[in-house]
Each structure stands twice: as structure tokens, then as C-alpha cells.
Amino acid sequence: MSTTESSSLYDNLEQMDIKNLLQNINREDKKVAFAVEEQLSQIQALIEQIVPKMEKGGRLFYIGAGTSGRLGILDASECPPTYGVPFDWVVGIIAGGDRAIRKAVENAEDDPNQAWKDIQEFGFNPHDTVVGIAASGTTPYVIGGVKAAKEAGLLTGCITCNLNTPLAAAVEYPIQVVVGPEFVTGSTRMKAGTAQKLVLNMISTTTMIKLGRVKGNKMVDMQLSNKKLVNRGTKMIMESTGLKEEEAHDMLLKYGSVRAAVEAYYEKN
């Protein structure tokens, strides 16, 4: 039996009071970061391959089903507003299409040929990377997708929460974060999902930093899509230039990004 399907270390959950339920869930959650830490070298190895490919125009695809697919979409969808990159630099694809984001699509994850078709809707770039996400490591949709991508010459990686899975065997750079049995047996939206999210955070954030989308520790290319972000950008410009708030705000709106505003300021001064 796979680790993700192993019986919970706790039983008679319905008899626990709320305090004990929360303490035990928290006790299990604490194990996740340590499991991710054990995979840092594998995560690093994958990112070291992704960055130069994206510098040459490649894109990063996440493919998954269910919770894993939703997590990939979440990570991908945050890249444009956070780093000001095109929407197709990082792409999340879920088995069953966008309708599966909110509602499970029956048998969608069982087709090993569909993921590659879904990827091909975005065209083909030999510098693309495909990362398969599946807690079990056995999802046909994901395995089929990375196999086809690898056969086409693309860089492939995966994030799974079991050891020695078919998915890990199918890619060049497997990341295997074994977090142990779930608090509710088989509920991989819990520890496994948390582990996948942590790894995705690392992949996208580190990649964007190495692609020059962060300066110092600031999101200088973020989209100014609401008042909060405009205020944040204004403060960044104030810190970088010494301008008063009104001047910094006007510069931000004039040039459209923190980076452009700061560069324009120093060109004039």
C-alpha cells in the first residue's frame, strides 16, 4: 500500500473533541516542512534546468488532477499579478478542464492521452518544461502527459508524495515528498496538498527571482490591479528614491510599475 493511502495514525476521530482534532491535525502538519526539506536538492536540480529554458522563451506547465491540478492552477495564476509576466509563462492544466476546478469531472484523470492534447493547445516550444503533480504518483492523466512531453524532448519533473512511483520513473527530475499517512485516511488534500503547495511556491518564486522579476526583496513588476497594490508600489518607490508619497504615487501611475518608475527617476537624477 502507498504511503498516501496508508491508514491514519489516529482512529475514532468522531469521538475526539474539537481541541484534540485541531491539535492532532496540527501535529501532522508540522511534519510537512521537514519532508520538503529532505527534497531541497531535487527541487534545486529541477529549477536549475527550468530557468535557462525559460530564459530562451520556454514556458512552465503544471499538469494534475483533482487537488493536485487545482494547486498547479493556483500557483500559475498568481505569477502574472505578482511578477508582471505574461499569462502563458506559467500554465496550470487540470484533468477535465476548467470546469474541474470547482467540480470533479468523472474519469477525467484516467485518460493517459489527454494531458498532452491539453498542453498542445498552447502550441509547442522545445524549451518548455512540464511538471506533473500527483500525490499518489499513479494518475494516468499525469503520467501520460509527462511521458509524451519527455518523448517530445521537453524537460520533465514531478511532485509526488510516495516513493518509487510510476510518475517519478517517467520524469527526469522527480520530487518525492513523503509526508506519511493523512489524518483522515487517504485525504491527500491535507498534508500531501500542503507539501505540493510548498514545493510549487519554491519552484515559481525561485524561478521568477532568477529571471529578474524581483529587485532586492520587492515585487517591482507586480500588476497594479487594486488600491492595496498601488499603495504598496507607492511605498516601494518612496523607499527606493526618497520621494514623498504624492510624488511616488504619481510616478507609479505614470510609468505603470515600480521598476519603470524607479528607473525613470534615476535616469533623471
N, C-alpha and C positions, 0 to 999 in steps of 0.2 A: 504494500500500500504506500502511496506517495505521502510525503510529509503533510502537504496541504489538505489531504483527506483523512489524516490520522485523527483518532478520537481526541477530543478536548482533554486537557489536564484537569478539568473541573467537571463535576456532574451535579445533577439535581439543581440546575440553575434556577428553575422556577421556585425553589424553596429558599433561595437566598434573598435577603433583604436588599434594598437598593444600595445601601452603603457598601455591602460586600460585593455586589455585582460591579460597582464602579471601581472599587479597589482592585479587584481581580482583573478586570479589563485593563486598567492602568498598569498593573504588574506585567501583563503580557506585552502591552505596547512598549514598555521600556526596553524590551529585548530587540526591538526592530532596528534602532540606530546601530547597535553593536553588530547585528548581522550585516547591515550595509557596510560598516567599516571594514569587515573582512573581505569585501569585494572592491575596495577602492582601487587596487592595482588593475583589475579588469575594467573598471569604469574608465580609468585613466587611459588604458590602452585603446579603448574604443574612441574616446574623444580625440586622442592624438591622430586618429585616422579620419575622423569626421571633419575637423577644422580645415585641413588643407584641401579637402574635396569641396567644401563649401566656398573656400576662397576662389576656387576655379568655377564657381557657378552651380555647384551641386545643391541639392535640397535634402532635407531630413524628413523621412517618412516614419511615422509610428503606425503600426497596424495591430489591432487587437479585437477581442470580442467581449461583450458584457462590460464589467467593471474595468478591465484592462483597456479596452477600447476607449471607454469614456475618459480614463485618466490620460491617455495619449492625446485625445482631443483637447482636454483641459490645458495640458502643458503647451500644445501647439498654438491654441487660440490666444494664449497670453503673450506670445512673443511679439506680434505686431504692436500692440499698445505699449508694451513695456520697453521694447528696444527700437521701435520705429522701422521694423523690417517689413518687406512685402509679405502678404498673407500666405504666399506659397513657398516661403523659405523653409518653414516647418509645418508639416501637414499631418494631422491626425485622421486616421481612417478606421471606422468601426464596422465589423461584420453586420450586414443588414442595412447599412446606410444611415443617414442622419436620423431617420425615424427611430432607430435603435438606441439613440442617445437617451430617450425618455422611456421607451417601452421595448421590452425584449422581443426580438423577431425570431420566431420559431425556426430552428435548424440552420440559422444563418451561419453559425460558426463551424458547421460540419462540411462545408464545401471547400476543398483544398485548392480549387482553381480560381475562386472569386477574388481573393485579395490582390493577385497580380493584375486582374482586369481592373480593379478599382484604382490601383496605382497608375495604370496606363492611361487613365482618364486625364492625368496631369502631364502626359507626354513622357518622353524618355530622355534622360540626361545621364551619360555614363559616369558622372561624378556624384550621383545620388547615393544616399545611404538609406537602408531600410532596417528599422529596429522592430522586431516582433515582441509583443508584450503578452504574456500568458502565465498566470500564476502556476497553473498545472504543468505547463510545458508540453502539453499534448494536443492543443487546439488545432484541428486540421486547417482551418482558415489561415491561421498564423504560420503554421509550418509550411503549408503550400506556398504562401506568399514569399517567405524568406528564401525558400528553395529556388523559386523561379527568379527572384532578384539576383541571387548568387550565380545562377546559371547564365544570367544576362550580363554578368561582370560587375554588379554593384556591390558595394560594401554592405555587409550584413552583421547585425548584432541582435541580442535579445535580452529581455529581463524576465526571469522566471524565479519561482520560489521553491523549486525542487531540484535535486541534483540528478545529473546524468539523464536528462530528458531528451526526447526526440527533437524538440525545438533547439536545445543547446547544441546538439550534434549537427544541426543543419546550418549553423551560422559560424562565422569566423571569430566573432568576439562575444561569447556568452557571458552574461552577468547572472549569477545564480545566488540569490539572496534567500537563504533558508531560515525562515523565522519561526519554524516549529508549528505545532497544531494550533488551529484557531480557537478562540474562546468558545465560540459556537461552532461545533464541528463542521468543517468544510466551508465556512463563511469567509471566503477569501477577499471579500471587500474590506475586511478588518486589517489584520497585521500584514497580510500579503499586499493588499491595496496601499497601505501606508508605506511599505517598503518600496513599491513601484513608484509611488509619487516622489519619495525622497530621491530615488535614482534619476527619475526624469528631471527633477529640479536641478540636479547636479549636471546632467548632460546639457540641457538647454542653457542654463546660466553660464557654465564654464565656456561653452562654445561661443555664446554671444560676447562674453568678455574677450576671448581670444580673437574674435572677429572685429574688435574695436568698437563695440556698441556700448561700452561703459567707459567713463573717464573718471579716474580717482575711484570713488565708490558710488558715482551718480549715474542715473539713467538719463543721460544727456540727449538721447534721441526719442524719448517717450512721446507718445501721441498726446496732444493737449485736448482730451475729449471731455473734460468736465472741470468745474471750478477748482476742485481739490488739486487736480494735476497742474492747472495753471498756477495756483498758489505755490505748489511745490517747486515748479520750474522757476518761478519768480525768486524764491528763496535761494535756489541753486545759483542763479545769476548774481544775486546780491553777494553771496559768499565768494564767488569767483572773481568778481570785479570791484566790489566795494560800492556799487551803485545803490542809491536809495530805492525804496520799494517801488515807487511810482515809475521811476526811470527803468528799473529792471523789468517791471510788468509790461511797459510799452515796448521795450526791446524784444521781449519774448513774443508778444503778439505780432510785431512787425516781421520778425525773422522765422517764426514758426517752430523753433526748437531751442532748447538750452544751448546745444552745441553751436548752432548757427549764430545765436545772439552773442555768445561769449567770443566766438571767433571774430565777429564783426566789431565788437568793442575793442579788442586788442589790435585789430588792423588799423583802427582809427587812432589808437593811443600808443 
